Amino acid sequence: MTIQPIPKVTSADVERIARRDFPAGRVAEVLAMLSEYGAESWQREPQRVRLAALKLAAGSVERLRYQVETAKCDYRDVLAPAEYPGYSEHMFRMRELAQDEQQRIIDDDWRQYEDWLKR
């Protein structure tokens, strides 16, 4: 069985990516919007979800609003496409794929996430 890696991220990562992906004049607005997720005790892994929302927003405040609202309903709907896009695409048939193909998909997902995070 293949296991997906889970990113370990911090609030410093969230702030760095917000500053990288958004104009300086909008960073405070972006960080305030992101802080809406994690305000409730049942909202899990706030830094990880906030970073996923930033990734999916790709520098768009409008898309970020959508991702934050989506996460507030179900955080997995933001995490899966941000962290595991290939796996998400094949989710319901992963068991049908050969073990090496499953691992390739997982490795590709991890690589794309790390590349995005480190750019």
TORKOL-4160 file (C-alpha; in steps of 0.2 Angstrom, whole numbers, padded with zeros to 4 digits, m for minus):
119
<pt num="1" X="0000" Y="0000" Z="0000"/>
<pt num="2" X="0006" Y="0017" Z="m0005"/>
<pt num="3" X="0005" Y="0032" Z="0008"/>
<pt num="4" X="0004" Y="0050" Z="0003"/>
<pt num="5" X="0016" Y="0062" Z="0011"/>
<pt num="6" X="0008" Y="0075" Z="0022"/>
<pt num="7" X="0016" Y="0093" Z="0021"/>
<pt num="8" X="0021" Y="0101" Z="0037"/>
<pt num="9" X="0019" Y="0119" Z="0036"/>
<pt num="10" X="0019" Y="0134" Z="0047"/>
<pt num="11" X="0011" Y="0151" Z="0048"/>
<pt num="12" X="0028" Y="0158" Z="0042"/>
<pt num="13" X="0025" Y="0148" Z="0026"/>
<pt num="14" X="0008" Y="0155" Z="0024"/>
<pt num="15" X="0014" Y="0172" Z="0026"/>
<pt num="16" X="0029" Y="0170" Z="0014"/>
<pt num="17" X="0017" Y="0163" Z="0000"/>
<pt num="18" X="0004" Y="0176" Z="0002"/>
<pt num="19" X="0018" Y="0189" Z="0000"/>
<pt num="20" X="0025" Y="0180" Z="m0015"/>
<pt num="21" X="0009" Y="0177" Z="m0024"/>
<pt num="22" X="m0001" Y="0193" Z="m0021"/>
<pt num="23" X="0003" Y="0212" Z="m0023"/>
<pt num="24" X="0010" Y="0220" Z="m0008"/>
<pt num="25" X="m0005" Y="0231" Z="m0006"/>
<pt num="26" X="m0017" Y="0216" Z="m0004"/>
<pt num="27" X="m0007" Y="0205" Z="0008"/>
<pt num="28" X="m0016" Y="0211" Z="0023"/>
<pt num="29" X="m0032" Y="0208" Z="0015"/>
<pt num="30" X="m0026" Y="0190" Z="0010"/>
<pt num="31" X="m0020" Y="0186" Z="0027"/>
<pt num="32" X="m0036" Y="0192" Z="0035"/>
<pt num="33" X="m0046" Y="0181" Z="0023"/>
<pt num="34" X="m0036" Y="0166" Z="0026"/>
<pt num="35" X="m0038" Y="0169" Z="0045"/>
<pt num="36" X="m0057" Y="0165" Z="0043"/>
<pt num="37" X="m0052" Y="0147" Z="0041"/>
<pt num="38" X="m0047" Y="0140" Z="0058"/>
<pt num="39" X="m0058" Y="0151" Z="0068"/>
<pt num="40" X="m0069" Y="0137" Z="0073"/>
<pt num="41" X="m0063" Y="0123" Z="0084"/>
<pt num="42" X="m0069" Y="0110" Z="0071"/>
<pt num="43" X="m0059" Y="0117" Z="0057"/>
<pt num="44" X="m0043" Y="0106" Z="0056"/>
<pt num="45" X="m0025" Y="0110" Z="0051"/>
<pt num="46" X="m0027" Y="0128" Z="0048"/>
<pt num="47" X="m0010" Y="0132" Z="0041"/>
<pt num="48" X="m0010" Y="0117" Z="0029"/>
<pt num="49" X="m0027" Y="0122" Z="0023"/>
<pt num="50" X="m0023" Y="0140" Z="0021"/>
<pt num="51" X="m0008" Y="0136" Z="0011"/>
<pt num="52" X="m0018" Y="0124" Z="0000"/>
<pt num="53" X="m0031" Y="0139" Z="m0003"/>
<pt num="54" X="m0016" Y="0150" Z="m0008"/>
<pt num="55" X="m0010" Y="0137" Z="m0020"/>
<pt num="56" X="m0027" Y="0135" Z="m0028"/>
<pt num="57" X="m0030" Y="0154" Z="m0029"/>
<pt num="58" X="m0014" Y="0156" Z="m0039"/>
<pt num="59" X="m0013" Y="0175" Z="m0035"/>
<pt num="60" X="m0032" Y="0179" Z="m0037"/>
<pt num="61" X="m0041" Y="0186" Z="m0023"/>
<pt num="62" X="m0058" Y="0181" Z="m0030"/>
<pt num="63" X="m0052" Y="0163" Z="m0031"/>
<pt num="64" X="m0044" Y="0164" Z="m0014"/>
<pt num="65" X="m0061" Y="0169" Z="m0007"/>
<pt num="66" X="m0069" Y="0154" Z="m0015"/>
<pt num="67" X="m0056" Y="0142" Z="m0008"/>
<pt num="68" X="m0058" Y="0149" Z="0009"/>
<pt num="69" X="m0077" Y="0147" Z="0009"/>
<pt num="70" X="m0075" Y="0130" Z="0001"/>
<pt num="71" X="m0063" Y="0125" Z="0015"/>
<pt num="72" X="m0075" Y="0131" Z="0029"/>
<pt num="73" X="m0088" Y="0119" Z="0022"/>
<pt num="74" X="m0076" Y="0104" Z="0019"/>
<pt num="75" X="m0057" Y="0107" Z="0021"/>
<pt num="76" X="m0053" Y="0091" Z="0010"/>
<pt num="77" X="m0061" Y="0099" Z="m0005"/>
<pt num="78" X="m0046" Y="0111" Z="m0004"/>
<pt num="79" X="m0032" Y="0100" Z="0002"/>
<pt num="80" X="m0035" Y="0086" Z="m0011"/>
<pt num="81" X="m0033" Y="0096" Z="m0027"/>
<pt num="82" X="m0019" Y="0107" Z="m0020"/>
<pt num="83" X="m0008" Y="0093" Z="m0012"/>
<pt num="84" X="m0014" Y="0078" Z="m0022"/>
<pt num="85" X="m0020" Y="0083" Z="m0039"/>
<pt num="86" X="m0015" Y="0067" Z="m0048"/>
<pt num="87" X="m0021" Y="0056" Z="m0034"/>
<pt num="88" X="m0038" Y="0065" Z="m0034"/>
<pt num="89" X="m0040" Y="0063" Z="m0052"/>
<pt num="90" X="m0038" Y="0044" Z="m0051"/>
<pt num="91" X="m0045" Y="0043" Z="m0033"/>
<pt num="92" X="m0059" Y="0030" Z="m0037"/>
<pt num="93" X="m0049" Y="0019" Z="m0047"/>
<pt num="94" X="m0032" Y="0020" Z="m0038"/>
<pt num="95" X="m0034" Y="0002" Z="m0032"/>
<pt num="96" X="m0035" Y="m0004" Z="m0050"/>
<pt num="97" X="m0018" Y="0003" Z="m0055"/>
<pt num="98" X="m0002" Y="m0006" Z="m0053"/>
<pt num="99" X="0008" Y="m0002" Z="m0037"/>
<pt num="100" X="0022" Y="0006" Z="m0046"/>
<pt num="101" X="0009" Y="0018" Z="m0056"/>
<pt num="102" X="0001" Y="0022" Z="m0039"/>
<pt num="103" X="0018" Y="0027" Z="m0032"/>
<pt num="104" X="0022" Y="0037" Z="m0048"/>
<pt num="105" X="0006" Y="0047" Z="m0045"/>
<pt num="106" X="0010" Y="0050" Z="m0027"/>
<pt num="107" X="0028" Y="0055" Z="m0031"/>
<pt num="108" X="0023" Y="0067" Z="m0045"/>
<pt num="109" X="0010" Y="0075" Z="m0033"/>
<pt num="110" X="0023" Y="0077" Z="m0019"/>
<pt num="111" X="0036" Y="0084" Z="m0032"/>
<pt num="112" X="0023" Y="0097" Z="m0039"/>
<pt num="113" X="0019" Y="0103" Z="m0022"/>
<pt num="114" X="0037" Y="0105" Z="m0016"/>
<pt num="115" X="0041" Y="0114" Z="m0032"/>
<pt num="116" X="0027" Y="0126" Z="m0029"/>
<pt num="117" X="0031" Y="0129" Z="m0011"/>
<pt num="118" X="0049" Y="0132" Z="m0014"/>
<pt num="119" X="0048" Y="0143" Z="m0030"/>
